[in-house]
Amino acid sequence: MTPETEDRLAIRELIENWAILRDARLWDEFRKVWHDDGVMQATWFQGTCDEFIKVSQEGYEKGVRILHFLGGTTIEINAHRAVAQTKMTISQRGPVDGVVCDVVCTGRFYDFFEKRFSQWGLVLRQPIYEKDRCDPVDPSATLKLDQSILDLYPEGYRHLAYLQHKIGYKVKRDMPGLDGPELEALYARGRGWLEGKEAQ
């Protein structure tokens, strides 16, 4: 096995561990996916990996249920740095205007990795939100959304944002989507990261 293959396998394992350990709430193991200065960006949270663990624990205790599913991955490596993109879905169940719904958002995890002291770790995760939908868990239920709230958010995650808005989260309104300047800026940051620039 070549060193590059070993690096790719190590990065892919971290990506898979993130989803499984986070959803299983195995926080001590989940923390090992990250470097100490790791940063998580999401619709409902932006901050350090340690803060992300804390607010995720608090959210679960309040009834917040968010799950993740992964698809294929592509990884670009330059020496001790890497950028990975992984197809994913985010699934959140919760009350939407009195109706329990499943909201599913499809997109990509766009990840900045670095190898430090022979160990790969996650430095920054920035999801890309491509499209989403909202479905009542009970198919006979009637759901009518407030269009003025939907219109606050980009098309790629407006239903996910609607649910998170309704349960009290302050949702970021300029996350990268299927296209647009936010996505192009993220790609530029990724190229810069591989060239040795800062992730943020």
N, C-alpha and C positions, 0 to 999 in steps of 0.2 A: 504494500500500500504506500503510495507516495505521500509526502508531507501535505500537499495541497488537498488530497482526498481526505486525509485525517482531519484537516481544518474544516472542510466542508461538512463532514460527518459530525464534528463537534458543534458547529453552528446549528445544523439542523436539529440536533438533540436538544439544544437550548430552546429553540423555537417550539418544539413539541412539548418540552417540559413546562414552558411558560403556560400554555393553554391547559394542560392536564393538571398541573399542580395548583394553578390559580383557581380553577373551577372546583377542585377537590378541597380547597382551603388548607393545603399543606404548606403553610406560610414559611416555615423554616427552610424547607427545601426550595420553595419558590424564590426565596431571597438569594439563593446561590446562582440563579440564572443571571443576576445583575452584577455589574461592578458597583462599588460603593457610591459613585457619583451618578448612577443611572437615573434617567428621567423618563417618566411615562406621560404621554399625551393621550387624552381621550375626550370625547364630547363633554363628559360630565366632570372631568378631573384633569388637572395639569400640575405635575410636581414630581418630587423625588420618588424613587421606588419604595422607600420606607414609608413615606406618606401615603402612597398608593395602597400598600398593604393595610395600613391603619384604617383608611376610609373604606376599603373593601370589606374589612371585618365589621366595621360599624354599619355599613349598608346591609350586609347579610343579616345582622341582628335586627334590623328594622324591616326585614322582609324583601329586600332587593334581591332579585334573582337574575343573574347574567351568566350566560354560558357561551363558549367559543368552540368553533369547529374549524379545522385547518384543511387546506388543499395543497397544491403543489408549491414548490419553493424554487426561486432562482437566487443565486449567491454570486456576488462579485467581490473578489479578494484582491487587495494590493498590500503585500507585505503583512504587517500586523493589524491591518484594518479591513473591514468588510461591510458591505451593504447587502441586506437580504430583503427580498419581497416574497410574501407568502399569501396565497389566496386564503380567505377566511370568511366566516359568517359570525356575527354577534347576534345572539338570541336573548331577548329580555322579556320576561313575563311580568305583568303588573296591571293595575287598574287604570283604565283610560276612560275618564268621564263616567265612572260607575260600572264599566264593563271590563272584565278581565280579558286581556289581550296578549297575544304573542307578537312581538315586533322582531323582525329578522332583517338585519342589515348585511349586505354582501360587500366585500371590499378586499383590501390588502393590508397586511402589516408591513410597514416599511421600517426596517430596523438597522441601526448603526451598531456594529460590533467592533470590539478591539481585543487584541491578544496582549495581555499584560502578565509578565512573569510566567510565560508558557501556558496561560489560562485565558480562554476566550470568555467574554462576558458581554452582556447587553449594556450599551451606553445610552441609547435613546430609542424609544418605540413611538412612531407616529403612524397611526392608522390612516388609511385612505378609504373614504366612505363612498361607495359607488352607486348603490341603490338600496332601497329598503321598502318594507311593507308592514301593514298592521292588520292582524286578523283576530276577531273574537275567538276565544277558546271554545265557547258555546256557539256553534254555527247558526243557531236560531236567534241569537241576540242582535239587537239593533244598535248600531254605533254611528254617531254623527259627530265629526270632529270640528273643532273651531278653526275655520280657515285662517283667521287672523293670527293664530299662534303658529300654524303650519307655515305661513308665509314668512315668519321670522327666520327660518332656517333653510340651508341649502337643500336642494332636491335629493342629494345622495343620502341624507340621514334625517330628513325632517320628521318622519314618523317616530324614529328612535328618540329624537330630541323632544318631540311632543310628549311622549311617555315620561321621559326624564324631567322635563319641565313641570309636568303635572304632579310628580311626586316630590318636587321641591329642589331639584338640582339647578344650578346656574350652568346652562349649556353654552359652550363656545360656538360662535356662529361662523367661523371662517376656517373650518377644517378642510383639508384637501379632498376633492371629489374625483369624479370620472375624468374631468378635464378642468381647465381654467388656470389662472395665475398662481393659486395656492399650490396646485400640483407641480407646476413648472418650478416654483421656488423650492419645493421639497427635493425635486430631482437635482437642482443645482446644489443644494446643501449636501446631498449624497455624493455628488461628484467632488465637491470640496473636501468632504470627510476622507474620501479615498486618497486625496492629494495631500492630506496632512493638516487640513484646517479644523477648526472647532465644530462640534456638532450643532451647537446652538447659534 
